[in-house]
Amino acid sequence: MNINATIKTSIRALKANWGRSLLTILGIVIGVMAIVLVIALGQGAQKLILNQVQSIGANTIILRPGRQPTQPTDAAETLLSDSLKQRDVDALLKPVNVPDLQTADPAVLVPGVISYQNSVYRATVLGWTPNALGEVFNVYPDQGSFFSQDDVKTYAKVIVIGSKVKQELFGDSDALGQFVTVHGQKLQVVGILPSKGQVTAFNVDDIGLLPYSTAQKTLLGIDYFHEIFLRAKPDADVDQVAADITATLRETHNITDPSKDDFFVVTQKTIVATVSTVTQVLTIFLVAIASISLMVGGIGIMNIMLVSVTERTQEIGLRKAVGATNENILLQFMIEALILTFAGGVLGTSIAITISALVSTIAQTYFALDWPFTLPLGAIALGVGVSTAIGLIFGLYPARKAAAKDPIEALRFE
């Protein structure tokens, strides 16, 4: 019997029990779908984050207080640290200390909500410098304006709000000139930002910006910063600028042992490296878990194939009686296993691609996230290839058992 005839015979046998065949490949479908989907979504998330990070510019450096976090629980320590103060900004802006530093914009995070009359909205409220959002993220108010440097000097009670904050608090009414309440203080709305969605760590639509001096002294009663955004000159060596920043702060803080640093410097390069490492490790971990489903699916295929061999014992005996060799029988059952697993791989891949496309569409349509749709060809090839290999591995034992049956005993089987 030639290979084409064997394939046709195998397909007819599978069609005769199509319900069982579909249930047999369910584990393979789920396993391949999970692997391809995890890799596709992982690549999409990585591209989304890296695009946002790169949008702030390679010459942007972020200075944060406290020790460099090594685990998620360390993030709280960073917010509570009081190591970054005005003296640090003044020291960094001296050309003799950091020659290629262009700007330094301290930031203060204000916890709480923004309220107006009976409306309350939980937003990200940030004390910052004038035009910092524009300089760092290229976002400017489309109504009103940013507050001024004079507002910073006089601790002015003014605020710039995002488009969603405006809509939630004021609806279609004019918000400019109105007073909102933040942390118990009345702040006048002087600017409204356009809808931009997520920009790196925060959503511009959900933000409220006020002078950092007002946030420090009037709202929180503190004298330190939660973050300082720094920009190197366009042609500067960012790594050298980061090194100069570190050296300056160690001198300002009287630190001689680097392990005692009470601050850490973050550059675009370090963020990209961290994001890439985290997504790769997470993807490998999730793929390993998803692979368990493939193994379970392979065992399921082997069990069903063994049942099929038992049910078709007389058929095997009859075929051998009319001239089929052990190799013919072995080949037929191997082809059946391969067809099942290959079909499961293709179906699982198709479902994964569909879900990935839906996630991208939903993220862009409903969450204003520019989530890219990725088609990981390597993952697709891996999923289909592994599923086919599982057919070879787990289909071999049932196929050999079928081929080894004695034709006379097989014909007597009931």
RAHUWO-V142060 format. One record per run of one state. SS is the DSSP state (2 for helix, 1 for strand, 0 for the rest). FROM is the first residue (numbers start at 1). LEN is the number of residues. If there is no record, write none. Layout:
<<SS FROM LEN> <SS FROM LEN>>
This chain:
<<0 1 2> <2 3 14> <0 17 1> <2 18 7> <0 25 1> <2 26 30> <0 56 4> <1 60 6> <0 66 6> <2 72 9> <0 81 4> <1 85 1> <2 86 7> <0 93 8> <1 101 10> <0 111 3> <1 114 3> <0 117 2> <1 119 3> <0 122 2> <1 124 5> <0 129 3> <2 132 6> <0 138 3> <1 141 4> <0 145 4> <2 149 5> <0 154 4> <1 158 4> <0 162 1> <2 163 8> <0 171 8> <1 179 4> <0 183 2> <1 185 9> <0 194 4> <1 198 2> <0 200 2> <1 202 2> <2 204 3> <1 207 5> <2 212 9> <0 221 3> <1 224 1> <0 225 2> <1 227 6> <0 233 5> <2 238 15> <0 253 5> <2 258 3> <0 261 2> <1 263 5> <2 268 44> <0 312 1> <2 313 9> <0 322 4> <2 326 41> <0 367 10> <2 377 27> <0 404 3> <2 407 6> <0 413 2>>
